[in-house]
Each structure stands twice: as structure tokens, then as C-alpha cells.
Amino acid sequence: MDPAVASLVVLGGAVALFLWNRLPVGVVAILVALALYATGVLDAEAALSGFGDPVVIFVASLFVVSEASTRRA
């Protein structure tokens, strides 16, 4: 399969999972990385390299703070 087509299919699946709103955002992100690795669009190092980025860690911490503030109220 062409990498561009595989990327668009995975992107469409991610959007559908976000709209369905049954899975947490982090799970969808991991599933997207695994799907891109499984289709051969990314190698293992590239698929997992984003999880160590400081911006990703910052956004994940924002999700934690948001969830904590929602449960407290």
C-alpha cells in the first residue's frame, strides 16, 4: 500500500475514534503510532520517538490537570 494512502486511512480512523469518544486520547495516539508502524509508514524508532518530546509530556500533563479539576468540581 502506498504510504500516503496508509497515512490517510490511519488519520481517518483516528478522527473516527476521536469522534466516537469511547477511548482515551492517549490510547488513540498509541494506536495511531502502532498502525503507522504496522503499515510500514514509520519504523519503530520514528513511531516511538515522539513520546519523549517535551511538548508531548506537557500536553499529557495538561490532560492530567484537566481531569483532576473536572473530578474535583
N, C-alpha and C positions, 0 to 999 in steps of 0.2 A: 504494500500500500504506500502511496506517496506520502511523505512526511507532512506536507501541507494539509492533505485531506485528513490524515490521522489526527493532526492537531485541532482541526476544526470540529471533528467528531467528538474528541475529548472535551473541547471547550463547550460544545452544545450539551454534552452530558453533565458537565459541571454547572452550567446555568440551570439545567433542569433540576439538578439536586439542590441548588440554592433556592429555587422557586418552590420546590416540594417542602423544604424546610423541616425535614424529619431527621436529618443527620447534622451533627455539629459542623461548623465551618472548618475546624481543624481536620476532621475526618475526611471531608471533601477534598481539602488541599492535599492530604496524603494520598488519597485515591487518584487524584489527577497526576501526581508525580509518578505513582506506580503505573498508571495507564500509559503515560508517555514513555516510561522505561519499557513496558511490555510491548509497545508497538514499535520500539526501536528508534523513536524520535530522539530520545536522550539516552546517554549512557548512565551508569549507576552513579558516578561521581557528580555529573551535572544534575541529575534528578534530586540528589540529597544535599547539594551544596547550598541551596537557598535557605535551608533550615538553620544554618549557623549565622546568617546575616543579622546584624544588629537591628535592622528595620523589622524583620520578621519577629524577632524576640520582643521588640517594642509593641508591635500590633497584638501579639499574643498576650502580653501583659495588659493591654487595654481591654481585651476580651475578659480577662480575669477580673479586673476592677469593675467593669460594666456589670458582669454577672453578680459580683458581690454587692454592688449598690442596688441592683434590682431585687435581690433576695432580702436585703435589709429593710427595704421600704414596705 
